[in-house]
Every structure is written in C-alpha cells, then in structure tokens.
Amino acid sequence: MISDAHYRKLMKAYRETKNITESACKAGMDRKTARKCIHQGPPQARRKPRTWRTREDPFEEVSAEIEKLLEECPEIKVVRLFGELQRRHPGRFADGLVRTLQRRVKDWRERHGKTPELFFPQDHLPGERIQLDWFEAKSLGITIQGEPYEHLLCHTVLPCSNWEWVMPARSESFLSLKSGLQAALWQLGKAPQICQTDNSSTATHQLRRGKKERGFNEAYLNLLDHYGMKAETTNVRSPHENGDVESSHGHLRSYLKDSLNLRGHRDFDSQEHYLAFLARNCHERNANRREAVALELPAMHALPSHALPEYELGEPRVSKDGVVRLAKIGYSVPARWAGTKLRAHLYEDRIEFFHGRVVVEVVERRHGDRGTYVNWRHLLEAMQRKPGAFRRYRYREHFFPSILWRKAYDVFQAAHSEGRAEREYLGLLSLAKEEARQLAVEEVIEVLLANGKLSLDAARQSLGVPEASQGVMEAVTVLQPDLSGYDDLVSKANI
C-alpha cells in the first residue's frame, strides 16, 4: 500500500521533472508502480467500492417489522427501536448489534424519510431593503449599577452588505421599532426602498378574526412614509425569509459576549454607557463592510429634514388618589397634581409628565396588560395627614421599599395601637423621603431592630434629625383659642 505522503512526493517530483524514472527514484518506489500511480492514481483511489455483505444480516427476517415501526414512529430513536425488538424477540438480538441496526435505519430514512428542507440563496439588490427584528439579550448578563438590565436588542441589517445597527428595547413595541429603525437610518445617513419585518403585531394586525390575512398598522405606515420607504413582511411562520437579520442575531450576540469578556465585567454606570458600548461594537463589525456599503448608498434616497418624535402623546387626568392610567397601567404622580389634567410623553422606557411646558415627573414605563405602580414619595405627605387610611390602603405594599421596612412596621404594630403604629411608621418613612438619605435610614433601622429598640424618636436621634424638621404631622401646631373675651362679655351681660 502506497501512503499518501509517498504519492504526494511522487507527483511533486513528476511535475518538476516530467520523467517517470527520475520521479520514481526520488519517491523511493518501483518505476512500474510509479507509472501506474501517475496515470491511474494511487491504489486506494482505484479500488472499487464493496457492494456485497461480509456476513449475514441479523435483521433480515424482521425487516418488515422494522419498517412498519419506522413508518408509525419516523422520529423514534434507534436505541429505543432496538429495545423494542429485544422485547418482542427475547434472546434473539445481542446488545452488540445496535450499530448494525443504526446503519439499517439510516439507509431507510435516506430512502423513505422526510425530505429535507431546501434553502434557496437570494440575490439582494444594493440599497433595496433593510431587515428589522428583535432578539433576547438576557444571555449577555448586562447590569446597570449592579441591577440586572432585562431587555431585547432591536437589530437592523442591510442584506446586501450585512451592515448592521442595534438598539436596546424593553419589548417588541412600536416605539422600540421606531427608535431602532430611526437610529439605524440616521447612522447610515440614507434610507433604502423597503423595510422588511415579520408579521408581529408591532407592524401588522389581523384583518379579520380567525383569518391569516394581516394588514399593516397605520402608525407603522406613517413612519415608513416619513422616510419614503415601503413596507414588506415575511410570510406567516416563515422566519427564514428574514434570514439575513435572523442569522446575524447569533453572530452579533457572540461578538458582544466576547467584547464583554475582554472588558472584564458586564456592569455599566448608566444606559448611556451601555449604548456607547453597543455603538462601538457595531462600528467595529461594520468596518470591513465599508466597500459593500459604498455600493449600496447611491441606490438609497436622502433622509428627511428631521426625525420623528420617539414618544406617544397622552392627556390623562390625575384621579383623586394621585394616580393616572395610561395604556391600562396606573402610575402615581406627586399629590399636588390630583384632579389636574397633565400631558404625557410615552417613551419606550419612560413617561414624562408635563404641566404646561414644565416637566413635573418622570417615571419608568411599565409594560403589560394591567397593574398600578405607586411611588410612596409622591403620596407620603398626604398619607401623613390621614394616617388612618394607611391600614386598608389598596396600594399599601408600595409603601414598603423593602422587606426591612415591612419588619419595622410589624414591630410598631406589635408595640403600639394601630393608630400610633401607622403614625410612627409614616414618620420613619418620612426620614427617608430624600433618596440620598434612604440608605442611612435603613442602616439605622437594622441596628435598632437588632437591639430591640426601634422607635421613631430613636431613629431621629441616631440620624441627628430634630423633631421640628420632620414631616407634616410633626410640623402641625394645634392652636388653642383665647376665650377670655367671651368671659368678659358674659360677665357684662349678667350685670
């Protein structure tokens, strides 16, 4: 048997000398053998494949039974199938025959199994379209100032050049689509002809109940019209039609993981720092695509003079309990605005409340179908005026910033009457009304709880806060009327 190394040495010598005898000498083999190798290839290449069995097929007699089982359960595991044959025919098939059965099953599946799905490569025209989709970013393990940052990434890709851009998103909402698309277009500097998405409710809606046919949302069409683009979607349950952006999800996720590992940690000081990190990685990945992008840009059209606002407008009225409802979700605002109509800018991650042109409050936007989120700082002073309302307040749990505060309230309840327990707890909470002070107050509570000496006065003394500087209840002075004038009138009338 001539080794591959000898054959390569022979062919190299023959290409140099064009002489069989000399080449055979250099390769260290017989001239006749060298001649046959040069003209017919090495012996292993000339060998005909074996088409006959070297031993009797142990499964020949049960072949019909095997095929019937495969037809009934096409996805059955070979080991499970082998176990079923051993159960039906005890002592007939030794454990070492499972590999023989695997080859038989493989041959049957190639001839009769499910036809594999074919993928047809597409030619993308320069500047024709941009594809948009979201992917989960939980595996990145991002934290903002130590707190887990749960988010998606809105990913846009030009299929022709693979240029890409990414923006964080809290959900697959229209506002996140709007933010992600506009960020990509203004980074690119031009707009393609078509924006392609899947059939999610972000861009489309069901035209008739129970029917597959879907139409585009008006807000989505207005967004694309602003940039002179047309809307296209993939077919239902056909994610491969958005294949470029779908494929890029995994590549970008892996690239970001490597960058985070090289960075040494996954914590960021703010969302702005995280945005800068994403932008830097996108620039790095797009650096090798500059020439391809340069071919796309001439086929695109110019951007409009301005980007669209990335918020929705609302004009909620603040209810008497200091809560407004937007998109079925309630948010508290400072109590002074109760009964007032405010203007709201609903961003994807926050809501800004305006009274006239003045921003009166900014709250984190929540996503879901229902819920009410109360900031106890908004309502604390009003609650201190009516401490009896705290006992059965519908959103009382929002007045416990952590389990530590709930323990403090339970201690007050055990030591005092209900009325005093509520006043003591609300007074303790007022010490932490300033966010910068909350941590110091919690440290004092922990110490006092450990010593069994928790009280409002003890907390004030530990913090060095005079009683006069406390909340509404401590600031109220009860006035005693002077009745001496009435006494004089009564005495004169008796005269």
C-alpha positions as CSV (number, residue, x, y, z in Angstrom):
1,M,0.0,0.0,0.0
2,I,1.4,3.3,-1.1
3,S,0.9,6.0,1.6
4,D,-0.5,9.5,0.8
5,A,2.9,11.0,1.6
6,H,4.7,8.8,-0.9
7,Y,2.1,9.6,-3.6
8,R,2.4,13.4,-3.0
9,K,6.2,13.1,-3.2
10,L,6.0,11.2,-6.4
11,M,3.6,13.7,-8.0
12,K,5.7,16.7,-6.9
13,A,8.8,15.1,-8.5
14,Y,6.9,14.3,-11.7
15,R,5.6,17.9,-12.0
16,E,9.2,19.1,-11.7
17,T,11.0,16.6,-13.9
18,K,8.3,15.2,-16.3
19,N,10.3,11.9,-16.1
20,I,8.8,8.8,-14.6
21,T,12.1,7.0,-13.9
22,E,13.6,10.0,-12.2
23,S,10.4,10.7,-10.2
24,A,10.2,7.1,-9.1
25,C,13.8,7.3,-7.8
26,K,13.1,10.5,-5.8
27,A,9.9,9.0,-4.4
28,G,11.7,5.7,-3.5
29,M,9.4,3.3,-5.4
30,D,9.4,0.9,-8.4
31,R,9.2,2.5,-11.8
32,K,6.2,0.4,-12.8
33,T,4.3,1.3,-9.6
34,A,5.2,5.0,-10.2
35,R,4.0,4.8,-13.8
36,K,0.6,3.3,-12.7
37,C,0.2,5.9,-9.9
38,I,0.9,8.8,-12.3
39,H,-1.6,7.6,-14.9
40,Q,-4.2,6.0,-12.8
41,G,-3.9,7.5,-9.3
42,P,-2.9,5.7,-6.1
43,P,-4.2,2.1,-5.4
44,Q,-6.7,3.3,-2.8
45,A,-8.3,5.6,-5.4
46,R,-8.5,2.7,-8.0
47,R,-10.2,0.3,-5.6
48,K,-13.9,-0.3,-6.4
49,P,-16.3,0.2,-3.5
50,R,-17.6,-3.0,-1.9
51,T,-21.3,-3.8,-2.7
52,W,-21.6,-7.2,-1.0
53,R,-22.2,-8.2,2.6
54,T,-19.4,-9.9,4.5
55,R,-21.8,-11.6,6.9
56,E,-25.5,-12.5,7.1
57,D,-27.9,-9.6,8.1
58,P,-29.2,-10.5,11.6
59,F,-32.3,-8.3,11.0
60,E,-33.3,-9.7,7.6
61,E,-36.2,-11.8,8.9
62,V,-37.7,-8.9,10.9
63,S,-37.1,-6.2,8.2
64,A,-40.8,-5.8,7.5
65,E,-41.5,-5.4,11.2
66,I,-38.7,-2.7,11.5
67,E,-40.1,-0.8,8.5
68,K,-43.6,-0.8,10.0
69,L,-42.3,0.6,13.3
70,L,-40.4,3.3,11.4
71,E,-43.5,4.2,9.4
72,E,-45.6,4.5,12.5
73,C,-42.9,6.4,14.5
74,P,-40.5,8.1,12.0
75,E,-38.6,10.0,14.7
76,I,-38.1,7.0,17.1
77,K,-34.6,6.7,18.5
78,V,-32.6,3.7,17.2
79,V,-31.8,2.6,20.8
80,R,-35.5,2.6,21.7
81,L,-36.3,0.7,18.5
82,F,-33.6,-1.9,19.3
83,G,-35.0,-2.3,22.8
84,E,-38.5,-2.9,21.3
85,L,-37.1,-5.6,19.1
86,Q,-35.4,-7.3,22.0
87,R,-38.6,-7.2,24.0
88,R,-40.6,-8.7,21.1
89,H,-37.9,-11.4,20.4
90,P,-36.3,-12.3,23.7
91,G,-32.7,-13.6,23.4
92,R,-32.5,-13.1,19.6
93,F,-30.6,-9.9,19.3
94,A,-27.4,-9.3,21.3
95,D,-26.6,-5.8,22.6
96,G,-23.6,-5.5,20.1
97,L,-26.0,-5.5,17.1
98,V,-27.3,-1.9,17.8
99,R,-24.7,-0.4,15.4
100,T,-25.9,-2.7,12.6
101,L,-29.5,-1.6,13.2
102,Q,-28.4,2.1,13.1
103,R,-26.9,1.6,9.6
104,R,-30.2,-0.1,8.5
105,V,-32.4,2.7,9.9
106,K,-30.1,5.4,8.4
107,D,-30.5,3.7,5.0
108,W,-34.3,3.5,5.4
109,R,-34.6,7.2,6.4
110,E,-32.5,8.3,3.4
111,R,-34.8,6.5,1.1
112,H,-38.2,6.9,2.7
113,G,-37.8,9.6,5.4
114,K,-38.8,13.2,5.4
115,T,-37.4,15.2,2.5
116,P,-35.0,17.8,4.0
117,E,-36.0,21.4,3.7
118,L,-34.2,23.3,0.9
119,F,-32.9,26.8,1.2
120,F,-32.7,28.8,-2.0
121,P,-29.9,31.5,-2.0
122,Q,-31.2,35.0,-2.8
123,D,-29.6,37.8,-4.7
124,H,-30.1,41.1,-2.8
125,L,-30.1,44.4,-4.8
126,P,-27.9,47.2,-3.4
127,G,-29.9,49.7,-1.4
128,E,-33.2,47.9,-1.9
129,R,-34.2,46.9,1.7
130,I,-33.4,46.8,5.4
131,Q,-34.5,43.9,7.6
132,L,-35.6,44.5,11.3
133,D,-36.1,42.1,14.1
134,W,-35.6,41.7,17.9
135,F,-33.6,39.1,19.8
136,E,-33.3,38.3,23.5
137,A,-30.3,39.8,25.3
138,K,-30.7,38.0,28.6
139,S,-27.7,35.7,28.0
140,L,-25.4,38.8,27.9
141,G,-25.9,39.3,31.6
142,I,-25.9,43.1,31.4
143,T,-26.3,45.1,34.7
144,I,-26.7,48.8,35.2
145,Q,-25.1,49.9,38.5
146,G,-25.3,46.3,39.7
147,E,-29.0,45.9,38.9
148,P,-30.0,43.3,36.1
149,Y,-31.0,45.1,32.9
150,E,-33.7,43.0,31.2
151,H,-34.0,44.0,27.6
152,L,-34.2,42.9,24.0
153,L,-32.0,44.2,21.2
154,C,-33.7,45.7,18.1
155,H,-31.5,44.6,15.3
156,T,-31.4,46.1,11.7
157,V,-29.4,44.7,8.8
158,L,-28.8,45.6,5.2
159,P,-29.0,42.1,3.5
160,C,-26.8,43.1,0.6
161,S,-23.8,44.4,2.6
162,N,-24.6,43.0,6.0
163,W,-24.2,46.4,7.5
164,E,-26.0,46.4,10.9
165,W,-27.1,48.5,13.9
166,V,-28.6,47.6,17.2
167,M,-30.6,49.4,19.9
168,P,-31.8,48.2,23.4
169,A,-35.6,47.7,23.8
170,R,-37.8,46.8,26.7
171,S,-40.3,44.9,24.5
172,E,-41.3,44.3,20.8
173,S,-43.3,47.5,20.8
174,F,-43.9,50.0,18.0
175,L,-41.9,52.6,19.9
176,S,-38.9,50.3,20.1
177,L,-39.3,49.6,16.4
178,K,-39.4,53.3,15.7
179,S,-36.4,54.0,17.9
180,G,-34.4,51.1,16.4
181,L,-35.2,51.9,12.7
182,Q,-34.6,55.7,13.1
183,A,-31.3,55.1,14.9
184,A,-30.1,52.8,12.0
185,L,-31.3,55.2,9.3
186,W,-29.6,58.3,10.8
187,Q,-26.5,56.4,11.5
188,L,-26.5,55.2,7.8
189,G,-27.2,58.6,6.5
190,K,-29.7,57.4,3.9
191,A,-32.9,55.3,3.6
192,P,-33.4,52.2,1.5
193,Q,-36.5,51.5,-0.5
194,I,-38.1,48.8,1.7
195,C,-38.3,47.9,5.4
196,Q,-38.9,44.2,5.9
197,T,-40.2,42.7,9.2
198,D,-42.0,39.6,10.3
199,N,-45.8,39.5,11.0
200,S,-45.6,40.6,14.6
201,S,-48.4,42.9,16.0
202,T,-45.8,45.7,16.1
203,A,-46.1,46.3,12.4
204,T,-49.3,44.4,11.4
205,H,-52.7,43.4,12.6
206,Q,-55.3,40.7,11.9
207,L,-57.7,42.0,9.3
208,R,-60.5,39.5,10.2
209,R,-60.9,37.3,13.2
210,G,-59.9,33.7,12.6
211,K,-58.2,34.6,9.2
212,K,-54.5,34.5,8.5
213,E,-54.6,37.7,6.4
214,R,-52.9,40.6,8.0
215,G,-52.6,44.3,7.2
216,F,-50.1,47.0,8.2
217,N,-50.7,49.3,11.2
218,E,-51.4,52.9,10.3
219,A,-48.7,54.2,12.7
220,Y,-46.1,51.9,11.1
221,L,-47.1,53.0,7.6
222,N,-46.9,56.7,8.6
223,L,-43.4,56.1,10.0
224,L,-42.2,54.5,6.7
225,D,-43.9,57.2,4.6
226,H,-41.9,59.8,6.5
227,Y,-38.7,58.2,5.2
228,G,-40.1,57.4,1.8
229,M,-40.0,53.6,2.4
230,K,-42.4,50.8,1.6
231,A,-43.4,48.0,4.0
232,E,-43.0,44.3,3.4
233,T,-43.3,41.3,5.7
234,T,-42.3,37.7,5.6
235,N,-45.0,35.0,5.2
236,V,-46.6,33.7,8.3
237,R,-44.3,31.1,10.1
238,S,-41.5,31.7,7.6
239,P,-38.7,33.3,9.6
240,H,-36.1,32.1,7.0
241,E,-37.5,34.8,4.7
242,N,-35.9,37.3,7.1
243,G,-32.8,35.1,7.1
244,D,-30.1,37.8,7.0
245,V,-31.2,39.5,10.2
246,E,-32.1,36.2,11.8
247,S,-28.6,34.8,11.1
248,S,-26.9,38.0,12.2
249,H,-28.6,37.7,15.7
250,G,-26.3,34.8,16.7
251,H,-23.2,36.3,15.2
252,L,-23.7,39.7,16.9
253,R,-24.6,38.0,20.2
254,S,-21.4,36.0,20.2
255,Y,-19.4,39.2,19.3
256,L,-20.9,41.1,22.2
257,K,-20.2,38.2,24.6
258,D,-16.5,38.2,23.5
259,S,-16.3,42.0,23.9
260,L,-17.8,41.7,27.4
261,N,-15.3,39.0,28.4
262,L,-12.4,41.1,27.1
263,R,-13.9,44.1,29.1
264,G,-13.7,42.0,32.2
265,H,-17.1,42.8,33.6
266,R,-20.7,43.3,32.4
267,D,-21.8,46.2,34.6
268,F,-22.3,49.7,33.2
269,D,-22.7,53.0,35.0
270,S,-25.8,54.0,33.0
271,Q,-27.8,53.2,30.0
272,E,-25.9,55.8,28.0
273,H,-22.6,53.9,28.7
274,Y,-24.2,50.7,27.5
275,L,-25.5,52.4,24.3
276,A,-21.9,53.6,23.7
277,F,-20.7,50.1,24.1
278,L,-23.2,48.7,21.6
279,A,-22.4,51.5,19.1
280,R,-18.6,50.8,19.4
281,N,-19.1,47.1,18.6
282,C,-21.4,47.9,15.7
283,H,-18.8,50.2,14.2
284,E,-16.1,47.5,14.6
285,R,-18.3,44.9,12.8
286,N,-19.2,47.4,10.1
287,A,-15.6,48.4,9.4
288,N,-15.0,45.5,7.0
289,R,-18.2,46.3,5.2
290,R,-17.4,49.8,4.1
291,E,-16.8,49.0,0.4
292,A,-20.0,47.0,0.2
293,V,-22.0,49.8,1.9
294,A,-20.5,52.3,-0.5
295,L,-22.1,50.4,-3.3
296,E,-25.5,50.5,-1.5
297,L,-25.6,54.2,-0.6
298,P,-26.0,55.6,-4.2
299,A,-29.1,53.4,-4.6
300,M,-30.7,54.9,-1.5
301,H,-32.6,58.2,-1.1
302,A,-31.9,61.1,1.2
303,L,-33.3,61.3,4.7
304,P,-36.0,63.9,5.6
305,S,-35.1,67.1,7.4
306,H,-35.9,65.7,10.8
307,A,-36.6,62.5,12.8
308,L,-40.0,61.8,14.2
309,P,-40.5,62.1,18.0
310,E,-39.9,58.7,19.6
311,Y,-42.9,59.0,22.0
312,E,-46.7,58.8,22.0
313,L,-48.8,61.6,23.3
314,G,-51.4,61.3,26.1
315,E,-53.5,63.7,28.1
316,P,-54.5,61.9,31.3
317,R,-56.4,63.4,34.2
318,V,-54.9,62.7,37.6
319,S,-57.5,60.9,39.8
320,K,-58.3,61.9,43.3
321,D,-56.0,59.2,44.6
322,G,-53.0,60.7,42.8
323,V,-52.8,58.0,40.0
324,V,-53.1,58.4,36.3
325,R,-53.9,55.5,33.9
326,L,-52.1,55.1,30.6
327,A,-52.4,52.0,28.3
328,K,-54.3,50.2,31.1
329,I,-51.4,50.7,33.6
330,G,-51.6,53.1,36.6
331,Y,-48.8,55.5,37.7
332,S,-48.6,57.8,40.7
333,V,-47.6,61.4,40.4
334,P,-47.0,64.0,43.1
335,A,-50.1,64.5,45.1
336,R,-50.4,68.2,44.3
337,W,-51.5,67.3,40.8
338,A,-54.5,65.3,41.9
339,G,-57.6,66.3,39.8
340,T,-55.3,68.1,37.2
341,K,-55.0,67.2,33.5
342,L,-51.4,66.6,32.5
343,R,-49.7,66.0,29.2
344,A,-47.8,62.7,28.9
345,H,-44.9,61.8,26.6
346,L,-44.8,58.0,26.5
347,Y,-41.4,56.8,25.5
348,E,-40.4,53.1,25.2
349,D,-38.7,53.1,28.6
350,R,-40.1,56.1,30.5
351,I,-43.1,58.5,30.7
352,E,-42.6,62.3,31.1
353,F,-45.5,64.2,32.6
354,F,-45.9,67.9,31.8
355,H,-48.0,70.7,33.2
356,G,-47.8,73.4,30.6
357,R,-44.1,73.3,29.4
358,V,-42.8,72.2,32.8
359,V,-41.8,68.5,33.4
360,V,-43.5,67.6,36.7
361,E,-42.5,64.0,36.9
362,V,-40.6,61.2,35.0
363,V,-41.4,57.6,35.8
364,E,-40.2,54.3,34.4
365,R,-42.6,52.9,31.9
366,R,-44.1,49.5,32.7
367,H,-45.2,47.0,30.1
368,G,-48.1,44.6,30.3
369,D,-51.9,44.5,30.3
370,R,-52.6,45.8,33.8
371,G,-51.1,46.9,37.1
372,T,-50.6,50.1,39.2
373,Y,-47.2,51.4,40.3
374,V,-47.2,53.8,43.2
375,N,-44.1,55.8,44.3
376,W,-44.6,56.3,48.0
377,R,-42.7,59.5,47.9
378,H,-45.5,61.1,45.8
379,L,-48.2,60.4,48.4
380,L,-46.4,60.3,51.7
381,E,-47.3,63.8,52.9
382,A,-50.9,63.3,52.0
383,M,-51.0,60.0,53.8
384,Q,-49.5,61.5,56.9
385,R,-52.4,63.9,57.1
386,K,-54.8,60.9,57.1
387,P,-52.7,58.1,58.7
388,G,-55.9,56.1,59.4
389,A,-56.2,55.5,55.7
390,F,-52.9,53.5,55.6
391,R,-54.4,50.4,57.3
392,R,-56.6,49.4,54.3
393,Y,-55.0,51.4,51.6
394,R,-55.3,49.5,48.3
395,Y,-51.6,50.1,47.3
396,R,-50.2,49.9,50.8
397,E,-47.5,47.4,49.8
398,H,-45.8,50.1,47.7
399,F,-45.1,52.0,51.0
400,F,-42.7,49.2,52.0
401,P,-39.5,49.9,49.9
402,S,-38.0,46.5,51.1
403,I,-38.7,43.7,53.5
404,L,-36.7,45.6,56.1
405,W,-39.4,48.3,56.2
406,R,-42.2,45.7,56.5
407,K,-40.4,44.3,59.5
408,A,-40.2,47.8,61.0
409,Y,-44.0,48.2,60.5
410,D,-44.7,44.8,62.1
411,V,-42.6,45.9,65.2
412,F,-44.6,49.1,65.5
413,Q,-47.9,47.2,65.2
414,A,-46.8,44.8,68.0
415,A,-45.7,47.6,70.3
416,H,-48.4,50.2,69.8
417,S,-52.1,50.7,68.9
418,E,-52.9,50.7,65.2
419,G,-53.2,54.4,65.0
420,R,-49.9,55.1,66.7
421,A,-48.2,52.3,64.7
422,E,-49.2,53.9,61.5
423,R,-48.0,57.4,62.6
424,E,-44.7,56.0,63.8
425,Y,-44.1,54.1,60.6
426,L,-45.1,57.0,58.3
427,G,-42.8,59.3,60.4
428,L,-40.0,56.8,60.0
429,L,-40.6,56.7,56.2
430,S,-40.5,60.5,56.0
431,L,-36.9,60.4,57.3
432,A,-36.0,58.6,54.0
433,K,-38.0,60.8,51.7
434,E,-34.8,62.1,50.2
435,E,-33.4,59.2,48.1
436,A,-29.9,60.1,49.2
437,R,-30.8,59.5,52.8
438,Q,-32.7,56.2,52.4
439,L,-29.6,54.0,52.8
440,A,-28.6,55.8,56.0
441,V,-32.1,55.4,57.5
442,E,-32.1,51.7,56.6
443,E,-28.8,51.1,58.4
444,V,-30.2,52.8,61.5
445,I,-33.3,50.6,61.3
446,E,-31.2,47.4,61.1
447,V,-29.2,48.4,64.2
448,L,-32.3,49.4,66.2
449,L,-34.1,46.2,65.2
450,A,-31.1,44.1,66.2
451,N,-31.1,45.9,69.7
452,G,-34.9,45.6,70.1
453,K,-35.1,49.4,70.5
454,L,-36.8,50.5,67.2
455,S,-38.8,53.7,67.6
456,L,-39.3,56.9,65.6
457,D,-37.6,59.0,68.3
458,A,-34.6,56.6,68.5
459,A,-34.2,56.8,64.7
460,R,-34.3,60.6,64.8
461,Q,-31.7,60.7,67.5
462,S,-29.4,58.3,65.6
463,L,-29.7,60.4,62.5
464,G,-29.3,63.7,64.3
465,V,-32.6,65.0,62.9
466,P,-34.5,67.4,65.1
467,E,-38.2,66.8,65.6
468,A,-39.2,70.1,64.0
469,S,-37.7,69.1,60.7
470,Q,-40.0,66.1,60.3
471,G,-43.0,65.6,58.1
472,V,-46.4,67.1,58.1
473,M,-47.6,65.6,61.3
474,E,-44.7,67.0,63.4
475,A,-45.0,70.4,61.7
476,V,-48.7,70.9,62.6
477,T,-49.3,73.2,65.7
478,V,-52.6,72.8,67.4
479,L,-54.0,76.3,68.2
480,Q,-55.8,77.0,71.5
481,P,-58.5,79.7,71.1
482,D,-58.4,82.6,73.6
483,L,-61.9,82.6,75.3
484,S,-61.2,85.5,77.8
485,G,-63.1,87.9,75.6
486,Y,-66.2,85.8,75.8
487,D,-65.9,85.6,79.5
488,D,-65.9,89.4,79.7
489,L,-69.0,89.6,77.5
490,V,-70.8,87.1,79.6
491,S,-69.9,88.9,82.9
492,K,-71.1,92.3,81.5
493,A,-74.3,90.8,80.3
494,N,-75.0,89.4,83.8
495,I,-74.5,92.9,85.2
